[in-house]
């Protein structure tokens, strides 16, 4: 890791300290803060070695034993810091489970929630499996998202213990095992995280930050992440009858009409929508988890069915509801002799920008200044997609 990464580790600990104690921003580090930074520097080799251990264990979301193994490796780390740790199985959501660690400090102190995840997008069949280090740089599945984040969290907590600031802190940690591919129903898979959020005064997520043109950005909002499936049906007949009033346009043209109308009519600020997989023919169907499809037909047969699945992301609840209504209206228009429907899947809700979130970023930038680091501008949601394109969220 580069030296700036050491400062960010220290920054995480100082931010937790500031939140928990309402300590004002200072032009120079206090004695406790200097202890935190020194502890981070001293433990840098431990942080890199432990990150390598985590990365070299495959914990793709659907690799349930691997995710469980990561949880077992992390458990003693939190217990050694005085946290009470429980493993919450998620068999009902077809996922491994979540690790929840609770540190009870001084009565009445602010309650801080730290969020991370155990899983990665790289399943056991991925060729990307091992930690590799080249000088100050390292790579590997989950090295940044989010095993690196969990190591940052632990390093910050260990530094707080060294400085004596952890003892009185009320901190709850929730490390989910299905962030990259949420278990269903979300009411079960996100139950414990939602409950922890309601108990907390402030929540900090330890995902990797967004860097644009070399500038660290501050995220104060998050768009939703939802899915949908469009299914179109048409009359099957010989291809020479296509567009005949008695036969109509067929399922594939109906699906194409819908997708083209989405592209023309839906775009607006802070919204994205995408089609991921399509299939059409005399027969078409998705596989069990809708990551692929199969279809059969002939060029001289008008297809009777066409399907597409997609992704929708919005910044506010109102925006998502409005766009869904537009999508439903487009689907309902129907080309001649066709039918179609759109079914929306479960969605991560959006987190719109708030004054409270901006206040946390302001506090973080005060810490950046104390550490001699540049301020982090507020992330524009319009450019967030540049980061998502890189890390696959």
Secondary structure, DSSP 8 states (H G I E B T S, - for coil): --HHHHHHHHHHHHHHHHHHHT----SS--HHHHHHHHHHHHTHHHHHHHHHHHHTS--BTT-HHHHHHHHHHHHHHHHTTT-EEEEEEEGGGTEEEEEEEEE--STT--EEEEEEES-BS--TT-S--S-EEETTEEE-TTTTTTHHHHHHHHHHHHHHHHHT-STT-EEEEEEES-SSS--SSHHHHTHHHHHHHHH-SEEEE-S--EEETTEEEE---B--BEEEEEEEEE---BGGGTT-TTT-SHHHHHHHHHHHHHHHH---TT-EEEEEEEEEESEEEE-TTSS-EEEE--TTB--SEEEEEEEEE-SSHHHHHHHHHHHHHHHTT--TTEEEEEEE---B--B---HHHHHHHHHHHHHHHHTT----EE--HHHHHHHHHHH--
